[in-house]
Amino acid sequence: MDIIKFPSAESVNKAVSADEPLLAVISFDGKTAVVSQIDEAVEYHILLMKSGFKDTDIDKFFRIVLDKSGADWTFVCPPDYKNISYKDKRIEAFYKDGFAVISDFLYSVGYLVGINIPKRYRRHFDIMSDDNSSL
C-alpha cells in the first residue's frame, strides 16, 4: 500500500506521536491511502485535492478518522459500488471490503485499533436487517 502523508511525513508522524486525530482516505482497491492531521486536511475531499487527486474521486475511497482510541468509518456506500445493482448486496460488499482494506491500512500505519461505524452512518444496515428478518 502506498501511503501518502500530507503535507509531509514529519507532520503526520508528529501528529501520531501527540495522538492527534488523523483523517485518512483509502482507495477501494487498497493500493493507495492519504493521511493527514485532521486540522490540516479539514475534510476528505479537501485532503484529496491537496494531495493531488480530484475532489470528485471521493466515491473511490473509504474514509476514516482515527486516533489511538479507534477508527471511525464514514460509511457511505456509493450507488455504483462495484456495479452491484441490488442495494443490499452492494452494501454487504462495501462493508466486507471496507473492513478488510481499512484494517490493512491501520496495521500498515501502526494502529491496532477497532473500527467503529458511528450511529449516523448505520441507516444502511436497516436495509440489510429488513432483508434478513424474513429468513
DSSP file (Angstrom, degrees, kcal/mol; ACC not computed):
  #  RESIDUE AA STRUCTURE BP1 BP2  ACC     N-H-->O    O-->H-N    N-H-->O    O-->H-N    TCO  KAPPA ALPHA  PHI   PSI    X-CA   Y-CA   Z-CA
    1    1 A M              0   0    0      0, 0.0     2,-0.7     0, 0.0    31,-0.2   0.000 360.0 360.0 360.0 129.4    0.0    0.0    0.0
    2    2 A D  E     -a   32   0A   0     29,-3.2    31,-2.6     2,-0.0     2,-0.6  -0.799 360.0-163.9 -86.9 115.2    1.3    3.4   -1.0
    3    3 A I  E     -a   33   0A   0     -2,-0.7     2,-0.6    29,-0.2    31,-0.2  -0.901   3.6-159.6-108.6 116.0    0.7    5.7    2.0
    4    4 A I  E     -a   34   0A   0     29,-3.3    31,-2.7    -2,-0.6     2,-0.7  -0.828   4.8-155.4 -94.8 122.1    0.9    9.4    1.3
    5    5 A K  E     -a   35   0A   0     -2,-0.6    31,-0.2    29,-0.2     6,-0.1  -0.883  27.7-119.3-101.4 115.7    1.4   11.5    4.4
    6    6 A F  E    S-a   36   0A   0     29,-2.8    31,-0.5    -2,-0.7    34,-0.1  -0.841  84.0  -3.4-107.9 138.8    0.1   15.0    3.8
    7    7 A P  S    S-     0   0    0      0, 0.0     2,-0.3     0, 0.0    -1,-0.2  -0.985 136.1 -28.2 -79.7 -11.8    1.6   17.6    3.9
    8    8 A S     >  -     0   0    0      1,-0.1     4,-2.0    -4,-0.1     5,-0.2  -0.989  50.3-112.5-158.0 160.5    4.7   15.7    5.0
    9    9 A A  H  > S+     0   0    0     -2,-0.3     4,-2.9     1,-0.2     5,-0.2   0.892 116.9  56.9 -60.7 -39.4    5.8   12.5    6.8
   10   10 A E  H  > S+     0   0    0      1,-0.2     4,-2.1     2,-0.2    -1,-0.2   0.923 107.3  45.9 -60.0 -46.2    7.2   14.7    9.5
   11   11 A S  H  > S+     0   0    0      2,-0.2     4,-1.9     1,-0.2    -1,-0.2   0.891 115.4  46.2 -67.4 -38.7    3.9   16.5   10.2
   12   12 A V  H  X S+     0   0    0     -4,-2.0     4,-2.5     2,-0.2    -2,-0.2   0.921 112.2  50.6 -69.5 -42.9    1.9   13.3   10.2
   13   13 A N  H  X S+     0   0    0     -4,-2.9     4,-2.4     1,-0.2    -2,-0.2   0.879 109.7  51.4 -61.8 -37.3    4.5   11.5   12.5
   14   14 A K  H  X S+     0   0    0     -4,-2.1     4,-1.8    -5,-0.2    -1,-0.2   0.913 110.3  48.6 -64.6 -43.0    4.3   14.4   14.9
   15   15 A A  H  <>S+     0   0    0     -4,-1.9     5,-2.8     2,-0.2     4,-0.3   0.887 110.6  51.4 -64.2 -39.2    0.5   14.2   15.0
   16   16 A V  H ><5S+     0   0    0     -4,-2.5     3,-1.4     1,-0.2    -2,-0.2   0.933 108.7  51.0 -62.5 -46.0    0.7   10.4   15.6
   17   17 A S  H 3<5S+     0   0    0     -4,-2.4    -1,-0.2     1,-0.3    -2,-0.2   0.851 113.5  44.6 -60.5 -35.3    3.2   11.0   18.5
   18   18 A A  T 3<5S-     0   0    0     -4,-1.8    -1,-0.3    -5,-0.1    -2,-0.2   0.400 111.1-123.1 -88.3   2.3    0.8   13.5   20.0
   19   19 A D  T < 5 +     0   0    0     -3,-1.4    -3,-0.2    -4,-0.3    -2,-0.1   0.869  52.1 164.6  53.1  41.5   -2.2   11.2   19.4
   20   20 A E      < -     0   0    0     -5,-2.8    -1,-0.2    -6,-0.1    46,-0.1  -0.586  47.1 -90.7 -80.3 149.7   -3.9   14.0   17.4
   21   21 A P        -     0   0    0      0, 0.0    17,-2.4     0, 0.0     2,-0.4  -0.340  43.5-153.5 -62.5 140.9   -6.9   12.9   15.3
   22   22 A L  E     -BC  37  66A   0     44,-2.9    44,-2.4    15,-0.3     2,-0.4  -0.889   6.9-145.7-116.1 147.4   -6.0   11.9   11.7
   23   23 A L  E     +BC  36  65A   0     13,-3.1    13,-2.2    -2,-0.4     2,-0.4  -0.938  25.9 179.2-108.7 133.7   -8.1   12.0    8.6
   24   24 A A  E     -BC  35  64A   0     40,-2.7    40,-2.5    -2,-0.4     2,-0.4  -0.993  21.4-164.7-140.0 145.9   -7.5    9.2    6.1
   25   25 A V  E     -BC  34  63A   0      9,-2.3     9,-2.5    -2,-0.4     2,-0.4  -0.994  11.7-167.5-123.9 135.9   -8.8    8.1    2.7
   26   26 A I  E     -BC  33  62A   0     36,-2.4    36,-3.4    -2,-0.4     7,-0.2  -0.988  25.3-116.6-128.0 125.1   -8.0    4.6    1.4
   27   27 A S  E >   - C   0  61A   0      5,-3.3     3,-2.2    -2,-0.4    34,-0.2  -0.233  25.9-116.7 -60.9 148.7   -8.7    3.6   -2.2
   28   28 A F  T 3  S+     0   0    0     32,-2.1    -1,-0.1     1,-0.3    33,-0.1   0.814 116.6  53.4 -56.5 -32.7  -11.2    0.8   -2.6
   29   29 A D  T 3  S-     0   0    0     31,-0.3    -1,-0.3     3,-0.1    -2,-0.1   0.536 109.0-125.6 -82.2  -4.3   -8.5   -1.4   -4.1
   30   30 A G  S <  S+     0   0    0     -3,-2.2    -2,-0.1     2,-0.2     3,-0.1   0.589  80.6 111.6  75.5  10.6   -6.3   -0.9   -1.1
   31   31 A K  S    S+     0   0    0      1,-0.2   -29,-3.2   -30,-0.1     2,-0.4   0.768  74.9  33.9 -87.2 -26.5   -3.3    0.3   -3.2
   32   32 A T  E     +a    2   0A   0    -31,-0.2    -5,-3.3   -29,-0.1     2,-0.3  -0.984  57.9 174.6-136.1 140.3   -3.3    4.0   -2.1
   33   33 A A  E     -aB   3  26A   0    -31,-2.6   -29,-3.3    -2,-0.4     2,-0.4  -0.987  13.4-157.4-139.5 150.7   -4.0    5.9    1.1
   34   34 A V  E     -aB   4  25A   0     -9,-2.5    -9,-2.3    -2,-0.3     2,-0.4  -0.998  15.7-178.0-127.2 132.3   -3.7    9.5    2.1
   35   35 A V  E     +aB   5  24A   0    -31,-2.7   -29,-2.8    -2,-0.4     2,-0.3  -0.982   6.8 162.2-134.1 144.0   -3.4   10.5    5.8
   36   36 A S  E     -aB   6  23A   0    -13,-2.2   -13,-3.1    -2,-0.4     2,-0.2  -0.986  48.6 -87.0-153.6 156.3   -3.2   13.9    7.4
   37   37 A Q  E >>  - B   0  22A   0    -31,-0.5     4,-1.5    -2,-0.3     3,-1.1  -0.512  49.8-119.8 -62.5 138.4   -3.6   15.6   10.8
   38   38 A I  H 3> S+     0   0    0    -17,-2.4     4,-3.1     1,-0.3    -1,-0.1   0.824 109.5  52.8 -60.8 -36.8   -7.3   16.5   10.8
   39   39 A D  H 34 S+     0   0    0    -18,-0.3    -1,-0.3     1,-0.2   -17,-0.1   0.780 108.2  52.9 -70.8 -24.6   -6.9   20.3   11.2
   40   40 A E  H <4 S+     0   0    0     -3,-1.1    -1,-0.2     1,-0.1    -2,-0.2   0.878 122.1  28.2 -73.7 -39.2   -4.5   20.3    8.2
   41   41 A A  H  < S-     0   0    0     -4,-1.5     2,-2.4     1,-0.1    -2,-0.2   0.831  77.5-175.1 -94.0 -36.9   -7.0   18.5    5.9
   42   42 A V     <  +     0   0    0     -4,-3.1     2,-0.3    -5,-0.2    -1,-0.1  -0.353  66.3  20.6  73.0 -59.0  -10.3   19.6    7.4
   43   43 A E  S  > S-     0   0    0     -2,-2.4     4,-2.4     1,-0.1     5,-0.2  -0.941  79.8-112.0-139.8 159.1  -12.5   17.4    5.1
   44   44 A Y  H  > S+     0   0    0     -2,-0.3     4,-2.3     1,-0.2     5,-0.2   0.912 115.0  48.1 -59.6 -48.1  -12.0   14.3    3.0
   45   45 A H  H  > S+     0   0    0      1,-0.2     4,-2.2     2,-0.2    -1,-0.2   0.845 111.8  51.5 -66.1 -31.1  -12.5   16.0   -0.4
   46   46 A I  H  > S+     0   0    0      2,-0.2     4,-2.9     1,-0.2    -1,-0.2   0.909 107.9  52.2 -68.7 -42.0  -10.1   18.7    0.6
   47   47 A L  H  X S+     0   0    0     -4,-2.4     4,-1.4     1,-0.2    -2,-0.2   0.916 109.8  49.7 -58.5 -43.4   -7.5   16.1    1.6
   48   48 A L  H  <>S+     0   0    0     -4,-2.3     5,-2.8     2,-0.2     3,-0.3   0.946 112.9  46.0 -60.7 -48.5   -7.8   14.5   -1.8
   49   49 A M  H ><5S+     0   0    0     -4,-2.2     3,-1.7     1,-0.2    -2,-0.2   0.928 111.6  51.0 -60.7 -46.7   -7.4   17.8   -3.6
   50   50 A K  H 3<5S+     0   0    0     -4,-2.9    -1,-0.2     1,-0.3    -2,-0.2   0.766 110.1  50.9 -64.5 -24.8   -4.4   18.9   -1.6
   51   51 A S  T 3<5S-     0   0    0     -4,-1.4    -1,-0.3    -3,-0.3    -2,-0.2   0.268 127.4 -92.5-100.6  12.5   -2.7   15.6   -2.2
   52   52 A G  T < 5S+     0   0    0     -3,-1.7    -3,-0.2     1,-0.3     2,-0.2   0.488  88.2 113.7  98.7   3.7   -3.1   15.7   -6.0
   53   53 A F  S   <S-     0   0    0     -5,-2.8    -1,-0.3    -6,-0.2     2,-0.3  -0.581  72.8 -99.2 -98.4 167.0   -6.4   13.8   -6.5
   54   54 A K    >   -     0   0    0     -2,-0.2     3,-2.0     1,-0.1    -5,-0.1  -0.692  23.4-133.4 -82.8 139.4   -9.6   15.2   -7.8
   55   55 A D  G >  S+     0   0    0     -2,-0.3     3,-1.2     1,-0.3    -1,-0.1   0.774 106.2  66.1 -63.2 -23.8  -12.1   16.0   -5.1
   56   56 A T  G >  S+     0   0    0      1,-0.3     3,-0.6     2,-0.1    -1,-0.3   0.565  83.6  75.4 -74.5  -7.1  -14.8   14.2   -7.2
   57   57 A D  G X   +     0   0    0     -3,-2.0     3,-2.2     1,-0.2    -1,-0.3   0.387  61.5 108.4 -80.4   4.4  -12.8   11.0   -6.6
   58   58 A I  G X   +     0   0    0     -3,-1.2     3,-1.4     1,-0.3    -1,-0.2   0.806  69.1  61.4 -53.6 -34.0  -14.3   10.9   -3.1
   59   59 A D  G <  S+     0   0    0     -3,-0.6    -1,-0.3     1,-0.3    -2,-0.1   0.223  94.9  63.7 -82.1  17.5  -16.5    8.0   -4.0
   60   60 A K  G <  S+     0   0    0     -3,-2.2   -32,-2.1     2,-0.1     2,-0.4   0.216  97.7  69.0-114.9   9.5  -13.5    5.8   -4.8
   61   61 A F  E <  S-C   27   0A   0     -3,-1.4     2,-0.3   -34,-0.2   -34,-0.2  -0.973  73.3-130.0-135.1 141.8  -12.2    5.9   -1.2
   62   62 A F  E     -C   26   0A   0    -36,-3.4   -36,-2.4    -2,-0.4     2,-0.4  -0.659  34.5-145.7 -77.7 147.2  -13.0    4.5    2.2
   63   63 A R  E     +C   25   0A   0     11,-0.5    11,-2.6    -2,-0.3     2,-0.3  -0.970  23.8 165.7-127.3 129.4  -13.0    7.4    4.7
   64   64 A I  E     -CD  24  73A   0    -40,-2.5   -40,-2.7    -2,-0.4     2,-0.4  -0.965  28.2-150.6-139.1 156.2  -11.9    7.3    8.3
   65   65 A V  E     +CD  23  72A   0      7,-2.0     7,-3.2    -2,-0.3     2,-0.3  -0.993  35.3 177.6-118.0 132.0  -11.0    9.5   11.3
   66   66 A L  E     +CD  22  71A   0    -44,-2.4   -44,-2.9    -2,-0.4     2,-0.3  -0.959  22.7 155.5-141.2 155.2   -8.6    7.8   13.7
   67   67 A D  E >   - D   0  70A   0      3,-2.0     3,-1.3    -2,-0.3   -47,-0.1  -0.847  65.4 -71.7-153.0-169.7   -6.5    8.1   16.8
   68   68 A K  T 3  S+     0   0    0     -2,-0.3     3,-0.1     1,-0.3    44,-0.1   0.619 127.2  59.6 -71.1  -9.5   -5.2    5.6   19.3
   69   69 A S  T 3  S-     0   0    0      1,-0.3     2,-0.3    44,-0.1    45,-0.3   0.641 120.4 -64.8 -90.8 -14.9   -8.6    5.0   20.7
   70   70 A G  E <   -D   67   0A   0     -3,-1.3    -3,-2.0    43,-0.1     2,-0.5  -0.917  45.7 -86.0 156.0 179.0  -10.1    3.8   17.4
   71   71 A A  E     -De  66 115A   0     43,-2.4    45,-3.6    -2,-0.3     2,-0.6  -0.986  27.0-152.1-123.8 124.0  -11.1    4.5   13.8
   72   72 A D  E     -De  65 116A   0     -7,-3.2    -7,-2.0    -2,-0.5     2,-0.6  -0.863  14.7-147.8 -96.9 122.7  -14.5    5.9   12.9
   73   73 A W  E     -D   64   0A   0     43,-3.4     2,-1.5    -2,-0.6    -9,-0.2  -0.807   9.0-142.1 -95.7 120.6  -15.6    4.9    9.4
   74   74 A T        -     0   0    0    -11,-2.6     2,-1.3    -2,-0.6   -11,-0.5  -0.677  26.7-155.3 -77.8  91.8  -17.7    7.4    7.5
   75   75 A F        +     0   0    0     -2,-1.5     2,-0.5    43,-0.1    49,-0.2  -0.584  34.3 147.4 -83.0  92.8  -19.8    4.6    6.0
   76   76 A V        -     0   0    0     -2,-1.3    -2,-0.1   -13,-0.1   -13,-0.0  -0.920  31.5-157.5-129.5 104.4  -21.2    6.0    2.7
   77   77 A C        -     0   0    0     -2,-0.5    14,-0.1     1,-0.0   -18,-0.1  -0.718  19.3-127.7 -86.5 118.5  -21.6    3.3    0.0
   78   78 A P    >   -     0   0    0      0, 0.0     3,-1.7     0, 0.0    16,-0.1  -0.322  16.4-122.6 -63.6 147.3  -21.6    4.8   -3.5
   79   79 A P  T 3  S+     0   0    0      0, 0.0    11,-0.1     0, 0.0    -2,-0.0   0.675 111.9  46.4 -66.5 -15.6  -24.6    3.8   -5.6
   80   80 A D  T >  S+     0   0    0      3,-0.1     3,-2.4     2,-0.0     2,-0.1   0.168  76.3 152.7-109.8  18.2  -22.3    2.4   -8.3
   81   81 A Y  G X  S-     0   0    0     -3,-1.7     3,-2.1     1,-0.3    13,-0.1  -0.296  85.1 -21.1 -56.5 118.9  -20.0    0.4   -5.9
   82   82 A K  G 3  S-     0   0    0      1,-0.3    -1,-0.3    -2,-0.1     3,-0.1   0.678 109.5 -83.0  53.3  21.6  -18.6   -2.5   -8.0
   83   83 A N  G <  S+     0   0    0     -3,-2.4     2,-0.7     1,-0.2    -1,-0.3   0.812  80.7 159.6  54.3  33.0  -21.6   -2.0  -10.3
   84   84 A I    <   -     0   0    0     -3,-2.1    -1,-0.2     1,-0.2    -3,-0.1  -0.782  26.0-164.6 -87.5 117.7  -23.8   -4.1   -8.0
   85   85 A S        +     0   0    0     -2,-0.7     2,-0.6    -3,-0.1    -1,-0.2   0.822  65.8  79.6 -77.9 -31.1  -27.3   -3.2   -8.8
   86   86 A Y  S  > S-     0   0    0      1,-0.2     4,-2.6     2,-0.0     5,-0.2  -0.680  72.4-147.2 -82.8 122.2  -29.0   -4.6   -5.7
   87   87 A K  H  > S+     0   0    0     -2,-0.6     4,-2.6     1,-0.2     5,-0.2   0.878  94.9  50.5 -58.0 -43.9  -28.6   -2.2   -2.8
   88   88 A D  H  > S+     0   0    0      1,-0.2     4,-2.1     2,-0.2    -1,-0.2   0.911 113.8  44.9 -63.5 -41.4  -28.5   -4.8    0.0
   89   89 A K  H  > S+     0   0    0      2,-0.2     4,-2.3     1,-0.2    -1,-0.2   0.865 112.6  52.7 -69.0 -36.4  -25.8   -6.8   -1.9
   90   90 A R  H  X S+     0   0    0     -4,-2.6     4,-2.5     2,-0.2    -2,-0.2   0.927 110.7  46.4 -63.9 -45.8  -23.9   -3.6   -2.7
   91   91 A I  H  X S+     0   0    0     -4,-2.6     4,-2.5     2,-0.2    -2,-0.2   0.893 111.1  52.7 -65.9 -39.9  -23.8   -2.5    1.0
   92   92 A E  H  X S+     0   0    0     -4,-2.1     4,-2.5    -5,-0.2    -1,-0.2   0.928 111.8  45.7 -59.9 -45.4  -22.8   -6.0    2.1
   93   93 A A  H  X S+     0   0    0     -4,-2.3     4,-2.9     2,-0.2     5,-0.3   0.910 112.6  50.6 -65.0 -42.5  -19.8   -6.0   -0.4
   94   94 A F  H  X S+     0   0    0     -4,-2.5     4,-2.6     2,-0.2    -1,-0.2   0.909 111.4  49.3 -61.0 -43.1  -18.9   -2.5    0.7
   95   95 A Y  H  X S+     0   0    0     -4,-2.5     4,-2.2     2,-0.2    -2,-0.2   0.946 114.6  43.0 -61.7 -51.7  -18.9   -3.5    4.3
   96   96 A K  H  X S+     0   0    0     -4,-2.5     4,-1.7     1,-0.2    -2,-0.2   0.937 117.8  45.2 -62.3 -48.1  -16.8   -6.6    3.8
   97   97 A D  H  X S+     0   0    0     -4,-2.9     4,-2.8    -5,-0.2     5,-0.3   0.906 111.6  53.6 -63.1 -42.3  -14.3   -4.9    1.5
   98   98 A G  H  X S+     0   0    0     -4,-2.6     4,-2.9    -5,-0.3     5,-0.4   0.918 107.2  49.4 -61.7 -45.8  -14.1   -1.8    3.8
   99   99 A F  H  X S+     0   0    0     -4,-2.2     4,-1.9     1,-0.2    -1,-0.2   0.898 114.2  46.7 -62.1 -38.7  -13.2   -3.8    6.9
  100  100 A A  H  X S+     0   0    0     -4,-1.7     4,-1.9    -5,-0.2    -2,-0.2   0.951 118.1  39.8 -67.5 -49.2  -10.5   -5.7    5.0
  101  101 A V  H  X S+     0   0    0     -4,-2.8     4,-2.3     2,-0.2    -2,-0.2   0.916 117.6  47.5 -69.5 -44.5   -8.9   -2.6    3.4
  102  102 A I  H  X S+     0   0    0     -4,-2.9     4,-2.9    -5,-0.3     5,-0.2   0.911 111.1  51.9 -64.8 -42.3   -9.2   -0.3    6.4
  103  103 A S  H  X S+     0   0    0     -4,-1.9     4,-2.4    -5,-0.4    -1,-0.2   0.912 109.5  50.0 -60.0 -42.2   -7.8   -3.0    8.7
  104  104 A D  H  X S+     0   0    0     -4,-1.9     4,-2.3     2,-0.2    -1,-0.2   0.919 112.0  47.9 -61.8 -44.3   -4.8   -3.4    6.4
  105  105 A F  H  X S+     0   0    0     -4,-2.3     4,-1.8     2,-0.2    -2,-0.2   0.945 110.9  50.2 -61.2 -48.7   -4.3    0.4    6.3
  106  106 A L  H  <>S+     0   0    0     -4,-2.9     5,-3.1     1,-0.2     4,-0.3   0.913 111.9  47.8 -58.4 -43.9   -4.5    0.6   10.1
  107  107 A Y  H ><5S+     0   0    0     -4,-2.4     3,-1.2     1,-0.2    -1,-0.2   0.905 108.5  55.8 -61.8 -41.8   -2.0   -2.2   10.5
  108  108 A S  H 3<5S+     0   0    0     -4,-2.3    -1,-0.2     1,-0.3    -2,-0.2   0.809 111.3  42.9 -62.7 -31.3    0.3   -0.5    8.0
  109  109 A V  T 3<5S-     0   0    0     -4,-1.8    -1,-0.3    -3,-0.2    -2,-0.2   0.328 121.3-105.0 -99.3   7.7    0.4    2.7   10.0
  110  110 A G  T < 5S+     0   0    0     -3,-1.2     2,-0.7    -4,-0.3    -3,-0.2   0.721  75.8 132.9  82.9  22.3    0.8    1.0   13.3
  111  111 A Y      < -     0   0    0     -5,-3.1     2,-1.1    -6,-0.2    -1,-0.2  -0.905  30.4-176.9-108.9 107.2   -2.7    1.4   14.7
  112  112 A L        +     0   0    0     -2,-0.7     2,-0.3    -3,-0.1    -5,-0.0  -0.666  41.2 129.8 -99.7  76.1   -4.1   -1.8   16.1
  113  113 A V        -     0   0    0     -2,-1.1   -43,-0.1   -10,-0.1   -44,-0.1  -0.822  60.0 -94.4-128.5 162.7   -7.5   -0.3   17.0
  114  114 A G        -     0   0    0     -2,-0.3   -43,-2.4   -45,-0.3     2,-0.5  -0.353  31.4-125.1 -75.0 158.1  -11.1   -1.2   16.4
  115  115 A I  E     -e   71   0A   0    -45,-0.2     2,-0.4    -2,-0.1   -43,-0.2  -0.929  28.2-168.7-106.8 124.2  -13.2    0.1   13.5
  116  116 A N  E     -e   72   0A   0    -45,-3.6   -43,-3.4    -2,-0.5   -46,-0.0  -0.910  16.9-152.7-115.0 138.0  -16.4    1.9   14.5
  117  117 A I        -     0   0    0     -2,-0.4   -43,-0.1   -45,-0.2   -45,-0.1  -0.931  30.6-128.5-106.7 108.1  -19.3    2.9   12.3
  118  118 A P    >   -     0   0    0      0, 0.0     3,-2.3     0, 0.0     4,-0.2  -0.151  21.2-109.9 -56.3 150.8  -20.9    5.9   14.0
  119  119 A K  G >  S+     0   0    0      1,-0.3     3,-2.0     2,-0.2     4,-0.2   0.824 114.2  64.6 -51.5 -39.3  -24.7    5.7   14.5
  120  120 A R  G 3  S+     0   0    0      1,-0.3    -1,-0.3     2,-0.1     3,-0.3   0.688 104.7  47.2 -64.2 -16.1  -25.4    8.4   11.9
  121  121 A Y  G X  S+     0   0    0     -3,-2.3     3,-0.6     1,-0.2    -1,-0.3   0.333  89.4  85.7-103.2   6.1  -24.0    6.1    9.2
  122  122 A R  T X>  +     0   0    0     -3,-2.0     3,-1.4    -4,-0.2     4,-0.6   0.418  54.3  98.8 -90.2   3.0  -25.8    3.0   10.2
  123  123 A R  H >> S+     0   0    0     -3,-0.3     3,-1.0     1,-0.3     4,-0.6   0.817  76.5  63.5 -59.7 -29.0  -29.0    3.7    8.3
  124  124 A H  H X> S+     0   0    0     -3,-0.6     4,-1.1     1,-0.2     3,-0.7   0.810  92.8  63.0 -63.6 -29.0  -27.7    1.4    5.6
  125  125 A F  H <> S+     0   0    0     -3,-1.4     4,-2.7     1,-0.2    -1,-0.2   0.745  89.2  68.1 -71.1 -22.0  -27.8   -1.5    8.0
  126  126 A D  H <X S+     0   0    0     -3,-1.0     4,-2.6    -4,-0.6    -1,-0.2   0.880  98.2  52.9 -61.5 -37.2  -31.6   -1.2    8.3
  127  127 A I  H <X S+     0   0    0     -3,-0.7     4,-1.9    -4,-0.6    -1,-0.2   0.934 111.6  44.3 -63.4 -46.5  -31.9   -2.3    4.7
  128  128 A M  H  X S+     0   0    0     -4,-1.1     4,-1.9     1,-0.2    -2,-0.2   0.888 113.5  51.0 -66.7 -38.8  -29.8   -5.4    5.4
  129  129 A S  H  X S+     0   0    0     -4,-2.7     4,-1.3     2,-0.2    -2,-0.2   0.903 109.2  50.7 -65.1 -42.0  -31.7   -6.1    8.7
  130  130 A D  H  < S+     0   0    0     -4,-2.6     4,-0.5     1,-0.2     3,-0.2   0.898 111.2  48.8 -62.5 -40.2  -35.1   -5.8    6.9
  131  131 A D  H >< S+     0   0    0     -4,-1.9     3,-0.5     1,-0.2    -1,-0.2   0.859 114.0  45.6 -68.3 -35.4  -34.0   -8.3    4.2
  132  132 A N  H >< S+     0   0    0     -4,-1.9     3,-1.5     1,-0.2    -1,-0.2   0.640  94.4  77.5 -83.6 -14.2  -32.7  -10.8    6.8
  133  133 A S  T 3< S+     0   0    0     -4,-1.3    -1,-0.2     1,-0.3    -2,-0.2   0.744  88.9  58.3 -68.9 -21.0  -35.8  -10.6    9.0
  134  134 A S  T <         0   0    0     -3,-0.5    -1,-0.3    -4,-0.5    -2,-0.1   0.503 360.0 360.0 -86.2  -2.2  -37.7  -12.8    6.6
  135  135 A L    <         0   0    0     -3,-1.5    -1,-0.2    -4,-0.1    -2,-0.1   0.489 360.0 360.0 -76.2 360.0  -35.2  -15.6    6.9
